[in-house]
Amino acid sequence: MAEGKGARPLELLKSTPVRQAVGVVSLMAVISVTTTAIAFLRVRDGLEETIQTSLDQSAASFSTARTAAELRDQVSAEARVADAEQRIIVLLSADGRSVGNAGARLDAGMPVIFAQPDDEQLSEHGYEFRVIADDRGTLILGETRESVNEVSRVFIAQAAFSLVPTLLLSLAAALVIAARSARRVVGIEGTLERLTAGDLKARVAEDPARTDDLARIAGGLDRMAAAQEASVAALKQVSADIAHDLKTPVQRIAVLMAELRNQTGEGSPEAALAERALAEADRAVAVFQSLLQIAQIEGGGPRGRFRPVDLSAVVATFADIYGPAVEDSGHSLAVDLPSGRPVHVRGDKDLLGQVVANLIENALRHTPNGSTIRLTLRQEGTSVVLSVADNGPGIPEAERALVLRRLYRRETSRTTEGNGLGLALVAAIADLHEARLQLSDNAPGLVVSLAFSTVAALPV
């Protein structure tokens, strides 16, 4: 599948599939915790009720004693056989003496239990108490909360060793599955960005065996891209065919106009009219020639002539060629090249020279006298950037993509020479060389830059 932008962790967490996976697992967690908590509360309430029932039964068994002495004897008998860790039986008499299987006292009406030196150990889980006070004394009955605490421990253990790992594993599995979907979404997004940028060959290329919704979307996008590529290719072919078919007749017209000019008297109105017609015919031939050249470049034919080219030498050569013309037009030319070393890129030397020539001519044509044109070649990592900058009126940001189209001319350029194909040809050559073309503001003026991948010089 076509790769899109790298899916960094933070971007992945923002993606819809991952967020949906986290949402589903979170919902599962809430449901699991809720059902477990409800089950725990029901079991705990049942055990609490059992303890209260046991206390009620104990209290009823001691209610049969009518006197303090009978109650003391019954408590003593019961206390001898009762396990203090499970059940507390203590009677506090009016004189402060106590009988039972533990020591006890009342603190603000609440029983405080402690082990006597010779008595059994008390429960570490605490007790649920029942206090009965009457003329026979104060009877303190207690039932251990061990069963309630044990249930709490079991449920906590279940959450720690079963529920939590299950949720974590579910979340991990959901994130893995969602991340795969998110990567596919990123691939589709990357293909859309490439198509938007003009790369009509971009495809998602999903596995044909997949039949899910993302596969259908990717397939639809690929079919749309293929149709658009075919349509653009057909349009380019029609343009090339028209240019090719009309080029020869227009050239013949130019020849005929030249003959007519030569046959008319010099300085006559007819000769002047023939001269103007000849100039227009030459201009039409130049347009057709440029259209054909762009079509050939977009077809990729010149790629077979690619060799390592010293771009620094190409720029220096064309700076020397255009130096006199720049001075004659009232402009100035500044050149900034890497000193003392070649900068090699892989490409076609003639086409790279045409890029430099077109950019210089474009700057000369669209800037007023006194403007400065600066040619710069600089290294940026593994790339070399060629830029041509001027301090003229520049191009508004909204029109920078439009001026790269064939035959597009800005309203402010209608009175100047040109056919609207100079920058379109530069864009075609840049695309052929896989160079990144960018138009930016020079504040004031325009900067046209092309970033090429550098290569080591190879013997030709």
Order of alpha helices (4+ residues) and beta strands (2+ residues): alpha-alpha-alpha-beta-beta-beta-beta-beta-beta-alpha-alpha-alpha-alpha-beta-alpha-beta-beta-alpha-beta-beta-alpha-beta-beta
